[in-house]
């Protein structure tokens, strides 16, 4: 019987690991230089914690289990609930704002397809305890900082942002009832993924009134690949919306956010797009998605000011942040030729150049490794020429030829060879 990897999971062969490590190392480097500290949490969490955070939106995507004590657990599908739990546990001792990042391994029991797997890695960046739109802008800056480092440009990728409070105000002004709000937001979240006719049907079904759906459509306007009209222009399209509760505050927050993006020199990466609402219900403020061409979102996030309180913490301690998954990101980088040609090379390949020199070759190998050099040797005793071929196949920079009474170094790029002392190599 031949076994394969579980559906939706990945095997990482050495070449794949080089790409994965490059992405993760770059995530970590960018996070640290932006002032974020690293954390992690268990891969298993209590099912109630995950349900309290995301409700039914995530319930169907969980790998659940019951432990020997009868506790209902699940493999984490995201790390934000764990972050909130950890912050709440030390809420009175942690200095604010809390700027943390993590690169967890996550699992979701969903249908695998291009850009979406059941197991993946995700870069999470969050700021807790800072209500200013500047915190939202800094999270966007960190995402763009990473994208720049990989070689992507503002022509390749756009951060499309909007305001959940503004969209919610537009829905209420159009006549949406409170119990219709979540369904309407979920329909708007799918607008870019379905044909216009299908979206109209979804929105009408969510709102239950053609007039309400029409008012929302007027506010959203026509879908566009470029920048939408300014928020104030969209509001002016709908009679009376400018005076609706919460609209002035939402517009002021968006203006501040856009100003901060410009000051941070990432404004050209960002465009306003009113249909960005993010599917999860816990978002309460500015939301955004990083979109590359026709791919799924490379990253997404926004403000969540009620999450800590919903999970047992104090009121009034909000947060903001994003997650960037490795699956879509790798596809985008590969499609645009931004993945480096990795050449993980040994410093030295040690060769026993005559019969009886194996013991000395092993001693030399050990000494090189202790000195911080990468070194390897052949398990098979073979002629010098065959071992040199193996050294080239392994990508070694140089071969150390060992006799019982001397050694030499052969540069495998230039072919030059010279006697050397071991101390010089270490």
C-alpha positions in Angstrom: 0.0 0.0 0.0 1.4 3.4 -1.0 0.7 6.3 1.3 0.3 10.0 0.3 0.1 13.2 2.3 -3.3 13.9 3.7 -5.5 15.9 1.3 -4.9 19.6 1.6 -1.6 19.2 3.5 1.9 19.6 2.1 5.2 17.7 2.1 8.2 20.1 2.2 11.1 18.7 0.3 14.4 20.5 0.8 13.8 22.8 -2.2 10.3 23.6 -0.8 11.8 24.3 2.6 14.2 26.8 1.2 11.3 28.8 -0.2 9.3 28.4 3.1 12.3 29.4 5.2 13.0 32.4 3.0 9.4 33.7 3.4 9.3 33.0 7.1 12.7 34.5 7.7 11.7 37.7 5.8 8.4 37.9 7.8 10.4 37.7 11.0 13.0 40.2 9.9 10.4 42.8 8.8 8.4 42.3 12.0 11.4 43.0 14.2 12.6 46.1 12.4 9.0 47.5 12.7 9.2 47.1 16.4 7.0 44.0 16.9 7.8 41.2 19.3 7.3 37.5 18.6 4.9 35.2 20.4 3.4 31.8 19.9 0.6 29.7 21.4 -0.5 26.0 21.5 -1.7 24.4 18.4 -4.8 23.1 20.3 -7.3 25.5 21.8 -10.6 25.1 23.6 -13.5 24.9 21.1 -15.5 27.4 23.1 -12.7 30.0 22.7 -12.8 29.7 18.9 -16.6 29.7 18.8 -16.7 32.8 21.0 -14.4 34.7 18.7 -15.7 33.7 15.3 -19.1 32.0 15.8 -20.5 29.9 13.0 -18.2 31.5 10.4 -15.4 29.3 11.4 -17.2 26.4 13.0 -17.4 24.4 9.8 -13.7 24.7 9.2 -12.4 23.1 12.4 -10.6 19.9 13.0 -12.3 19.0 16.3 -11.4 16.4 19.0 -12.4 15.4 22.5 -9.5 14.7 24.9 -9.4 12.0 27.6 -10.9 14.5 30.1 -13.9 15.0 27.9 -12.8 18.6 26.9 -13.8 19.7 23.4 -10.7 21.0 21.6 -9.8 22.0 18.0 -6.6 22.6 16.1 -6.3 26.3 15.8 -7.6 27.7 12.4 -6.2 31.1 13.3 -4.2 32.6 16.1 -6.1 35.8 17.0 -8.2 34.0 19.7 -5.1 32.8 21.3 -3.6 36.3 21.2 -6.7 37.7 22.9 -6.6 34.9 25.5 -2.9 35.6 26.2 -3.4 39.4 26.4 -6.3 39.0 28.7 -4.3 36.8 31.1 -1.8 39.6 31.6 -3.8 42.7 30.8 -2.8 44.5 33.9 1.0 43.9 33.5 1.6 44.3 29.8 2.8 47.8 28.7 0.6 49.3 26.0 0.4 49.3 23.2 1.2 45.7 22.7 3.0 45.1 19.4 3.3 41.4 18.7 3.7 39.1 15.7 3.6 35.4 15.2 4.1 32.8 12.3 1.8 29.9 13.4 1.0 26.7 11.6 -2.8 26.7 11.1 -5.4 24.1 9.9 -8.8 24.6 8.4 -11.1 21.7 7.3 -12.1 23.2 4.0 -12.1 22.2 0.4 -8.5 22.5 -1.0 -8.1 24.5 -4.2 -5.6 26.9 -5.8 -4.4 29.3 -3.1 -6.3 27.5 -0.3 -5.1 24.4 1.6 -6.1 22.8 4.9 -2.7 23.4 6.5 -0.8 26.6 6.0 1.5 29.1 7.7 0.4 32.7 8.4 2.1 35.9 9.4 0.1 37.7 12.0 0.9 41.3 13.1 -1.2 43.0 15.7 -1.3 46.2 17.8 -3.4 46.0 21.0 -4.4 48.9 23.2 -4.0 51.8 20.7 -7.2 53.3 19.3 -5.7 55.7 16.8 -5.9 55.0 13.0 -2.1 55.4 13.1 -1.9 51.8 14.5 -4.0 50.6 11.6 -1.7 52.5 9.2 1.4 51.0 10.8 0.1 47.5 10.3 -0.5 48.2 6.6 3.1 49.7 6.5 4.5 46.4 7.9 2.7 44.4 5.2 3.9 46.7 2.4 7.4 46.7 3.9 7.5 42.9 3.5 6.1 43.1 -0.1 8.7 45.6 -1.1 11.5 43.4 0.4 10.4 40.5 -1.8 10.7 42.7 -4.9 6.9 43.3 -5.5 5.8 46.8 -6.4 2.6 48.9 -6.2 1.9 47.8 -9.7 1.9 44.1 -8.6 -0.1 44.4 -5.4 -2.7 46.8 -3.9 -4.0 47.3 -0.4 -7.7 47.8 -0.8 -9.3 49.4 2.3 -12.6 50.5 3.6 -14.6 51.2 6.7 -16.9 48.7 8.4 -18.7 51.5 10.4 -19.3 53.4 7.1 -20.7 50.3 5.4 -22.8 49.5 8.4 -24.2 53.0 8.4 -25.0 52.8 4.7 -26.9 49.5 5.3 -28.9 50.9 8.2 -29.7 54.1 6.1 -30.9 51.8 3.3 -33.3 50.1 5.7 -31.4 47.0 6.7 -32.5 45.5 10.1 -30.0 44.6 12.7 -30.7 40.9 12.2 -29.9 41.3 8.5 -26.6 43.1 8.9 -24.3 40.0 9.1 -25.8 38.4 6.1 -25.6 41.6 4.1 -22.0 42.1 5.0 -21.2 38.5 4.0 -22.9 39.1 0.6 -20.9 42.3 0.0 -17.7 40.4 1.0 -18.4 38.0 -1.9 -19.2 40.8 -4.5 -15.8 40.6 -6.3 -16.0 36.7 -6.4 -19.4 36.2 -8.1 -21.1 37.6 -11.3 -23.1 40.9 -10.8 -26.5 39.1 -11.2 -25.6 36.6 -8.5 -24.5 39.4 -6.2 -27.7 41.2 -6.7 -29.7 38.1 -5.7 -27.5 37.5 -2.7 -27.9 41.1 -1.5 -31.7 41.1 -2.1 -32.0 37.8 -0.2 -29.9 39.1 2.7 -31.9 42.4 3.0 -35.3 41.2 2.2 -36.3 44.4 0.5 -35.5 45.6 -3.1 -35.4 49.2 -2.0 -32.8 48.5 0.6 -30.7 46.5 -1.9 -30.9 49.4 -4.3 -29.7 51.9 -1.8 -26.7 49.7 -1.0 -25.9 49.3 -4.7 -26.0 53.1 -5.2 -23.5 53.5 -2.3 -21.1 50.8 -3.6 -21.2 52.0 -7.2 -19.7 49.9 -10.0 -16.9 47.5 -9.3 -13.6 48.8 -10.4 -10.0 47.5 -10.6 -8.7 50.9 -9.8 -9.4 53.4 -7.0 -13.1 54.0 -6.2 -14.4 57.5 -5.8 -13.5 59.1 -2.5 -15.6 58.1 0.6 -17.2 61.6 0.7 -18.3 61.2 -3.0 -19.8 57.8 -2.3 -21.7 59.2 0.7 -23.0 62.1 -1.4 -24.6 59.7 -3.9 -27.2 58.5 -1.3 -29.6 61.2 -0.2 -29.4 61.9 3.5 -26.5 59.5 4.2 -24.1 62.2 5.1 -26.3 63.1 8.2 -26.8 59.5 9.2 -25.4 58.4 12.7 -21.7 57.4 12.6 -21.0 58.6 9.0 -19.1 61.7 9.9 -16.9 59.8 12.4 -16.2 57.1 9.9 -15.2 59.6 7.2 -12.9 61.5 9.6 -11.2 58.2 10.5 -10.7 57.2 6.9 -9.2 60.6 6.2 -6.8 60.3 9.1 -5.9 56.7 8.0 -5.2 57.9 4.4 -3.0 60.8 5.7 -0.9 58.4 7.8 -0.4 56.1 4.8 0.9 59.0 2.8 3.3 60.1 5.6 4.6 56.5 5.9 5.2 56.6 2.1 2.8 53.7 1.3 -0.1 55.7 0.0 0.6 54.7 -3.6 0.1 51.0 -2.6 -3.3 51.7 -1.1 -6.7 52.4 -2.7 -10.2 52.9 -1.2 -12.7 50.2 -2.1 -16.1 50.3 -0.3 -16.8 46.6 -1.0 -14.0 45.5 1.3 -15.8 44.5 4.5 -14.0 41.3 5.6 -16.3 38.3 6.2 -15.6 37.8 9.9 -18.1 39.6 12.2 -15.7 40.8 14.8 -14.2 43.7 12.7 -15.3 47.1 14.0 -13.3 49.7 12.1 -11.0 50.1 9.1 -10.6 46.9 7.2 -8.3 46.0 4.2 -7.2 43.2 1.9 -3.9 42.9 0.0 -4.9 41.9 -3.6 -2.6 40.7 -6.4 -4.2 40.5 -9.8 -6.8 37.8 -10.0 -5.5 35.8 -7.0 -7.3 35.6 -3.7 -6.3 38.1 -1.0 -2.6 37.7 -0.1 -3.4 39.2 3.3 -6.4 40.8 5.1 -7.1 42.4 8.4 -8.5 45.4 10.2 -9.7 46.8 13.6 -11.4 44.6 16.2 -12.2 46.8 19.2 -14.6 44.4 21.0 -12.7 41.1 20.8 -10.8 41.1 24.1 -14.0 42.0 25.9 -15.9 39.2 24.1 -13.3 36.7 25.3 -13.5 37.7 29.0 -11.2 40.8 29.0 -11.9 44.4 29.9 -13.9 46.8 27.8 -12.3 49.5 25.9 -9.1 47.7 24.9 -9.2 47.4 21.2 -6.8 45.9 18.6 -5.9 46.0 15.0 -3.9 43.7 12.8 -3.7 41.4 9.8 -2.8 37.9 8.7 -0.8 36.9 5.6 -0.9 33.3 4.4 2.0 31.6 2.7 0.0 29.7 0.1 -1.4 32.6 -2.0 1.8 34.6 -1.3 4.0 31.9 -2.7 1.9 31.6 -5.9 2.1 35.4 -6.4 5.8 35.5 -5.9 6.4 32.5 -8.2 4.1 33.9 -10.9 6.0 37.2 -10.9 9.5 35.6 -10.7 10.3 37.0 -7.3 11.4 33.7 -5.6 15.2 33.7 -5.4 17.3 31.0 -7.0 18.5 29.4 -3.8 22.0 28.0 -3.8 22.5 26.4 -0.4 26.1 25.4 -0.7 28.5 23.5 1.6 31.6 25.4 2.5 33.7 22.2 2.2 33.4 18.6 1.0 36.1 16.5 2.6 37.7 13.7 0.6 40.0 11.0 1.7 42.5 11.2 -1.2 44.3 7.9 -0.5 43.7 4.6 1.2 43.9 4.8 4.9 43.1 8.5 5.1 39.5 8.2 6.2 40.2 8.6 9.9 42.1 11.8 9.2 39.3 13.0 6.8 36.7 12.5 9.6 38.9 14.4 12.1 39.2 17.3 9.6 35.4 17.3 9.0 34.7 17.5 12.7 37.2 20.3 13.2 35.7 22.3 10.3 32.2 21.9 11.8 33.4 22.9 15.3 34.9 26.0 13.6 31.5 27.0 12.2 32.0 25.8 8.7 29.5 23.6 6.9 31.3 20.4 5.9 30.3 16.9 4.7 32.0 13.8 3.3 31.1 10.6 1.3 29.9 7.5 3.1 31.3 5.4 0.3 35.0 4.8 -0.3 35.6 5.8 -3.9 38.3 7.1 -6.1 39.3 10.8 -5.9 37.5 11.6 -9.2 34.2 10.1 -8.1 34.3 11.9 -4.8 35.0 15.2 -6.6 31.9 14.6 -8.7 29.9 14.1 -5.5 31.3 17.3 -4.1 30.1 19.2 -7.2 26.7 17.5 -7.1 26.3 18.6 -3.4 27.1 22.2 -4.4 30.2 22.5 -2.3 32.3 25.6 -2.7 35.6 23.7 -2.3 36.9 20.2 -1.7 39.4 19.5 1.1 41.7 16.7 -0.1 43.1 14.8 2.8 46.1 12.6 2.8 47.6 11.0 6.0 50.3 13.7 6.2 48.9 16.8 4.5 45.8 18.4 3.0 44.9 20.6 0.1 41.9 22.8 -0.9 40.5 22.6 -4.4 38.2 25.6 -5.4 35.4 23.9 -7.3 34.5 27.1 -9.1 37.9 28.1 -10.5 39.6 24.6 -10.3 42.6 26.1 -8.4 44.2 23.8 -5.9 46.8 24.6 -3.1 48.1 22.9 0.0 46.7 24.5 3.2 46.9 24.0 6.9 43.7 23.0 8.7 43.9 26.0 11.1 43.7 28.3 8.1 40.4 26.8 7.0 38.8 27.0 10.4 
